[in-house]
Every structure is written in structure tokens, then in C-alpha cells.
Amino acid sequence: MSTKLIYALTFTIFLVTIPIIGVGILKLEFLFSIVVPYLALAIFFLGSIHRVVLWSTSPQPFNITLSAGQNKSFRWIRTSYVESPHSKFGVILRMITEVLLFRSLLRNERVKTHESRWLVFTPKKGLWFLAMIFHYSLLVIVLKHLRFFFEPTPFFLDLILRIDKFFELSLPSLSLTEVLVLVGTVGLLLRRILSKEIKYISLFGDYFILLLILTLVLTGILLKHSFRVDLLDVKRFCIGLFTFNPHVPSKVGLTFYVHLFFVSVLLVYFPYSKLVHAKGVFFSPTRNLPNNSRQKRYINPWNYPVKVKSYEEWEEEYRDMLKEANIPLDKEEKGP
């Protein structure tokens, strides 16, 4: 087992003990239900704004668009409008496929050497599938949690809840979303543990974020099926938190505080981890620029005014040396 995985697992267990000791023994319900969530939200918003400002003000010296298709050239050559867009509309289409369908991840390829010593490229569809069910299951779960912050519940949340309820697998209600998010999280974690190549490049943060999300999912499932809480009290707590009229929930157990604490840890960790790619993809110069270098010159924003010479001026300055070297001149000297 990787030492980085052991460190991440140990740190996750340590985080679990913090709300257990703080609430279960020291009775610090106000700290863990009011102070910690507000502090986490402040760090999340300030850190996210700092990241966005930093990205948006960073100079971009080159048009470094990456494409997987034919760019626009002659009329008789068919162009790939989405894979290699030359207009803003094409860039928007490419960004939509990137954000909603993980286009570049689907094109992520595995390279192997065949017996005949040919390189064989195969797409990693398994990784793409795990990422899809992981991200979309988390999205559905986050949207379902929004019902705790609105009164009355908006119609689109009711629709999402009905659709998710339609895919319940057992009694008590175990939804398909809960199963899929577990499959996606555990699958991505096992990929980092079992694959030698991925294990070699994995860092502490790569393991920790998956263990963090896995703990969140497991405590949420436990709250739903084993350690039930008063949902009305939870809703009053959430609405009070976001209307700056907070109150300490009284009809919730220790598992709820563990779940809430890990939500706060996720908010704090988000702007400073790889999770920030959720916003960073929109600022990536390999995604948000058109491949129009043949139609439009890209000006380096780092350029500063410099004194330059035209070729005529240069030739005039070094005329004697050029003539001695028998280099032809564009402009011959006029006779007397």
C-alpha cells in the first residue's frame, strides 16, 4: 500500500474524530454547526474569487489551442468545426462538449507496444465512464440537497426528486444515484491503488479528496437509512444559516455533525485543490481559444514597445559590409 494513501487515510480518520470529540464529548454544538460552516463558506468564496481573478489577469503569451481535427484552411478541405473551431461559436460548442461530456477525457488514450513493435493507441473508456457517473451522481445529490434551502421547494427540484425516486432500488429507499456515486468514488480510488502507473504519480491530495468525498457519501447514506434525523429541523437550520439567522439544530445526531464537518472541510479544500478544475476549465487557453492562427494574428500581451528598424534602414546602415561580402542589395546606390 502506498505511504501517501496511508497518510491520506490516517488524516481522514483524524478528521472524523474531530466532530465526534467536539460534539459528543465537549458539547461544542454551536462551534460545529454555526462557526465552522460560516468560516468554511467565507474561505470557499474568497479562495474561489482569488483563483478566478488570478486566472483572468494572467497574461497569455501564445495561442496554444489543442485540437484533434482539421483546422480551417482551403475551401475544398473539410474542417472539424467542433474539434478545431475557428470561431467563437465553435469554441462554445467545444466547451459544452468538454463540460457536459468530458470530451478530452474520452480521448485520453492508453499507449502500448504491440508484439510487432508498433505503438497501439486505445481509448480509456472505463475511466471516462467512471468519471461520468461520479460527477453526474454528485450533481444530482447536490441538487437534491437544495430542497433544504428553499421554502417552498422550486418545481425543478420536485421534478429531480421524483425522477430519482423512480429509480429506487429497495426499501428503505436506496436510490440509484447513491449506488452510482459509491461505484464511481470507489472505482476511481481503486484505479489509483491498483494501477502501477497511476499509483506512481498519485499524490496525497489525489487520495485525500476521494476519501473525503467517500466519507461524505457514506455519512449521508447512514443519515438517510440508519441514523435518521428530523428533516424539518435540518431545513430550519439550513435556511437559518443562509439567511444569517442561524440556530443550533436539536433533533440531529452525531453523524449529522460529522457529515456537516466534512462538507465544511470540502468547501475549505476546494479552491486550493485539483477540484478547482471545475472553474479552471473555462480559463484554460487550450480550450477557450479558437484555432484561427491562419486567419488572425495573435498578439502577445507581454509585448512592450521596442525600437525596431525596417529592412531598408538596416541595409542602409550595413551597406558597406554587405557590398564587401558580395551580398546583393535591394536598393542600389545612385551614381553622382
Summary of the structure (lengths in Angstrom):
residues: 336
radius of gyration: 28.6
end to end distance: 88.9
largest distance: 106.7
contacts: 861
relative contact order: 0.15
helix: 61%
strand: 4%
